[in-house]
Amino acid sequence: MTPPDDFTRAVEAVLFASDVPLTLDAIRAHVGAGDVRAALDRLVEDYTGRGIGIVRRGERWQVQTAPDLAHLLRRDREEPRKLSRAGIETLAIIAYHEPVTRAEIEAIRGVQISKGTIDVLMEAGWVRPAGRRDVPGRPLTYATSPEFLVHFGLASRRDLPGIDDLRAAGLLDPVDLAFEQLEVANPHEDD
């Protein structure tokens, strides 16, 4: 393996020193003109199979401990963040339907969202305001954040499991599956 050129080394240094994932433009702001994408591709290849790696999360890049070695770095036992069922449902709706308004979330869930549910998701860093919808009242929309991708180990939202994946994993409520089968069996019953 040939040693990396100075530009690739500079990209590596910027990623290593950053405490947050960086976009290509943010990296370019530190290292100047050059092929940042090619440097990142080289670094990804160089770090494959090592104790750390260069990973892409959404449109951001970061240095990350190899997943199989992460347990070695935990000194204290992490307290798992417990989300209520409403919080989990709200997060899923935002992830799959973003950008989405509070009213749209409530329509999908079929119940009102308590005041603190979205606040808890924003405090965790998984949800962010995504602007306002251009309709009367101009309601605020919500979307997932880059931290959501990092926390759940996703490169992009396209990596979220589909309905078939959820069904295969047994994560769909049997009542929901029964209703779905009933709708398929009697598609024109209301006619």
Backbone hydrogen bonds, N-H to C=O, Kabsch-Sander energy under -0.5 kcal/mol:
donor,donor_aa,acceptor,acceptor_aa,energy
9,R,5,D,-2.2
10,A,6,D,-2.0
11,V,7,F,-2.2
12,E,8,T,-2.4
13,A,9,R,-2.3
14,V,10,A,-2.3
15,L,11,V,-2.3
16,F,12,E,-2.4
17,A,13,A,-2.2
18,S,14,V,-1.2
22,L,61,W,-2.9
24,L,59,E,-0.5
27,I,23,T,-2.2
28,R,24,L,-2.8
29,A,25,D,-2.0
30,H,26,A,-0.8
30,H,27,I,-1.1
31,V,27,I,-2.2
32,G,28,R,-2.5
36,V,34,G,-1.5
39,A,35,D,-2.0
40,L,36,V,-2.6
41,D,37,R,-2.5
42,R,38,A,-2.3
43,L,39,A,-2.3
44,V,40,L,-2.8
45,E,41,D,-2.0
46,D,42,R,-2.7
47,Y,43,L,-2.3
48,T,44,V,-0.7
48,T,45,E,-0.8
50,R,47,Y,-2.1
53,G,64,Q,-2.7
55,V,53,G,-0.6
55,V,62,Q,-2.7
57,R,60,R,-3.3
58,G,155,A,-3.6
60,R,57,R,-1.5
61,W,22,L,-3.0
62,Q,55,V,-2.1
63,V,15,L,-0.5
64,Q,53,G,-2.8
66,A,51,G,-2.9
69,L,66,A,-2.4
70,A,66,A,-0.8
70,A,67,P,-0.7
72,L,69,L,-1.7
73,L,70,A,-1.6
74,R,71,H,-0.7
75,R,73,L,-0.7
82,K,80,P,-0.7
83,L,81,R,-0.6
88,I,84,S,-2.5
89,E,85,R,-2.8
90,T,86,A,-2.5
91,L,87,G,-2.6
92,A,88,I,-2.5
93,I,89,E,-2.4
94,I,90,T,-2.5
95,A,91,L,-2.7
96,Y,92,A,-2.4
97,H,93,I,-2.0
98,E,94,I,-1.4
100,V,142,Y,-2.0
102,R,140,L,-0.6
105,I,101,T,-2.2
106,E,102,R,-2.5
107,A,103,A,-2.2
108,I,104,E,-2.2
109,R,105,I,-2.7
110,G,106,E,-2.4
111,V,106,E,-0.5
117,T,114,S,-1.3
118,I,114,S,-0.5
119,D,115,K,-0.6
120,V,116,G,-2.6
121,L,117,T,-1.7
122,M,118,I,-2.4
123,E,119,D,-2.7
124,A,120,V,-2.0
125,G,122,M,-0.8
126,W,121,L,-1.9
127,V,121,L,-1.1
128,R,143,A,-2.9
130,A,141,T,-3.1
133,R,139,P,-2.8
135,V,133,R,-1.8
138,R,135,V,-2.6
141,T,131,G,-3.3
142,Y,100,V,-2.4
143,A,128,R,-2.3
145,S,126,W,-1.9
148,F,145,S,-0.8
149,L,145,S,-1.2
150,V,146,P,-2.1
151,H,147,E,-3.1
152,F,148,F,-2.2
153,G,149,L,-0.5
153,G,150,V,-1.0
154,L,149,L,-2.7
159,D,156,S,-1.8
160,L,157,R,-2.0
166,L,162,G,-2.3
167,R,163,I,-2.4
168,A,164,D,-2.4
169,A,165,D,-1.7
170,G,167,R,-1.3
171,L,166,L,-2.5
172,L,166,L,-0.5
177,L,173,D,-2.0
178,A,174,P,-2.2
179,F,175,V,-2.3
180,E,176,D,-2.3
181,Q,177,L,-2.4
182,L,178,A,-2.2
183,E,179,F,-2.4
184,V,180,E,-1.9
185,A,181,Q,-2.3
186,N,182,L,-2.1
189,E,186,N,-1.1
191,D,188,H,-1.3
